[in-house]
């Protein structure tokens, strides 16, 4: 499955700008309140993700799984990373992501793959909780929120699915992998066991449900079995340090 940057539908969408610590700025289309907030909180919502990205080298490849409208893909490209793959199944998000790439002149640095990741390749339906650009919470599985509550999908979007291993076979392994997909992390990593064993992959940032009964309880053992060690642990909500969703960085042991 070959990634491609698509032409944006709405080039007239309003755009916001944020200054970057290292100089320069990022532009992002902000057609909704949600996208405006994503831009405004880029540097503050997940400071651990920013610090992790700051350590990338220019020649590192970075895969952003569940890229949404691309804030972290854009940030990585702004830092000089020249091989970013932004993977986002929701059409509204992938379209706006492509607009953001064009706004910043990152067409040669970021490729967009509008598809889902799973442990098998095929065709499935994305159950969309909110089709607004910038929204999250859609799923390829059961229509259940991260808190375990069922929701009524507002639409069902047909998507092609592929696996991490299939992408790595076709395009080579990334140096860094970010996964934030609202509940499908175990399924996605199950489809990436060969990639996890590839020494070219040096770090993984993943959002985990850390409750003892949580859906992700098997992920840390899987990563440890493939040579990764926990390097950092940050609440998924900076205002709530004890929140059960955690952004954890794992690095390959020396």
N, C-alpha and C positions, 0 to 999 in steps of 0.2 A: 504494500500500500504506500503510494508516494504522496508526501505532503505537498501542499501548494498554497500559496497566498492568493486569496480571492479578492476581486475588485469590490470595494464597498458599495452597498446599495445607496446609502444616503451620505454623500460627501458634504451636504450642507448642515449636518448635525453640529451643534455648538461644541466648541473645544475649550478645555481648561488647560492650565499650565502649572507645573510644580517645579520649584528650583531644587537642584540636587546638591548634596553636601560636597561633592567633588568638583562642582562647577557645572554650568550648563543647566538644561531643564528638559522636562518631558512634556509632551502634549498628549492629550487624550480626549476623544470625543465624549461628551457628557450629555446625552439626550434625556437622561433621567436623573432623579435625585440619587438613586443607588449608584450610578456610575460616577456621579460627582463625588460622593462619599468615598468611593474606592480610590479615586485619585487623591483626594485630600488626605487620606489616612495611609497612603502608600508607605511612608517612612516610619509611621508610628504604630500601626495596627499589629504588625508582626516584626518587631525589631530583630528577633533572632533570625528570621528569614533574610532580612537585609544584610545582617552581619555575615551569614553563611554565603550569600551571593557575592559580597565584597571580596571574598577570598578566592573567587574563581580567577583563573588565568585567561588571557585573551584567546588562547587556542583550545580551551576546554569546550566540549560539547555539553549542552544543558537541555534536558527534556523537562517540560513543564506540563504535567498531566493533570487535567482539570484547570486549564489556564484561565477560564472565565474570559474577561475582556483583555487580559494580557498584562496586568500591572507588573508582575514579577518577570515575565519575559521581556517586557520593555525595559525594566530596570537593568536586567542582566546585559541586554544589548547596549544600553547607555554606558555601562562599565567597560565595554570593549569586547564582550564575548561575541564571537562571530558566527557561532553555529548553535542557534536556539531552535528547538522544535516545540511549538505550543500546540497542545492537543486538547481540543474542546468539542464535545458532542453537540451542545445546544446551538442551533443555527444562529439565533439572535446574537449570542455572545461571540461566536466565531466570525460573524460578519463585522461586528464592531471592532473586534480584535484586529481584523485585517485593515480596517480604516485607521486604527491607531498606528499600525506599522507604517502605513503610507504617510501619515501626519509627521512621523519622526524620521522618515527616510531610512528605515531599517529593512527595506525589502531584501537586501543581500545578507542580512543577519538572522532574520526570523522567518521560519516557514510555519504555516498553519496546517494542522491536520484536523478537519472537521469529521471526527469519528469517535467511537467509544472504545475503551480498552476493557478487556475481559480475559478469561483464561481460554477462550476459543475465538476463532475467526468466524464471522457470519453476518447475519442481519437480525437486528432486534429493534425493539421500540423503546425510545427514551420517554419515560413518564415525567412530564414537565409540571412541576408544582407552580412555577411562575415564569411566564415567557418574556418578562421584561428584561431587556439587555442589562447585564450586570447581576442578575439574580442567580442564586445557587439553589441546591436542594433537589434537583432533578435526579432520576435514578434509572438504571437499566434493570433493577431488581424489583422488589415489592414497593408499592407506593407508601413508604414509611419514612418519617423524618428522623434526624439523628437522635432525637429524644424518644423514638419508638412509637410515635403517634402516626396513624394512618392519615393520608390525605387523598383528596379527589384530584387526579391529574387534570390540568386545564387543557392539555393537548397530549397526543401521542405522536412523537416524531420518529419516523423510521431512520435508523442509523446503521452504518456498517461498523462492525467491531473487528479489532485485531488484537494481537498480544504484544507485550513488551519483547518477547523473544523473537517474534516475527519481524518487528521493526528493527531490532538490533541485527538480525541476520541480513536484512536488506540495506541498512544504513550505517552499521557499525554501532558499537556501544557508546553511550554518553559517559562523560566523566562524573556528571552530577544529575540526580534524578529527584524531582519533586512530585509528590502525589497528594492531591487534595480533592477527593471525589465524593464526599458525602456518603460513605458507607460501602463502596465497592473495593476498598483497598485490599482485603484478603484475596478476592477473586483476581484482581489485577496482578498482584505479586505471584499468585499461583501460575499465572501465565508468563512469568518472568524469571523462572528459576535458573535458566541457563545464563541470563544476563546477570543475575545476582552473583553467580560464580565466576564472572569475567573480571579479572583484576583491573581492566580498564575503567570499570565503574568504581569510583573512589568514595562517593558519599551519597546518602539518601536522606531526604527530608520528607517526612510523612506525617499527616494528621492522624492521630490515633485516639480511639475511644479506650481510655485506660481503666474503666470500671472493671472489677474482677469478672463480672458476667458479660462484659462488653463484647461486641462483635469482633474486635481486633486482638483478642488475647493471644492468638497464635502467631502474630506478626513478629514480635520481638524475638521469640525462639527461632523463627525462620531466618531472620536476618543474622542472628548470632551463629547459626549453623553454616551460614555462607561467609563468615569471617568479618562481620560488622560489629562494632562496639558503639554503645550509646555515647554521644559526644555532647549533646545539649538537650534541654527539655524546657519548653516554654508553654504557658497556657495559651489555648486558642483564643482566649479573650483577655487582653492585657489588663482590663479593669477588674478581672476576677481570677487571681492567681491560682485558686483551687479548682478551676473549671476542669471537668473530666475529659474534654477534648484537648489534647496536647500536640503541639508541633515539636516533633523529635527529630534530631539530626543523628544519623548513624554514619560512622566513618569506618572504612576498611582497616582492620588492624594491620600494623606493620609486620 
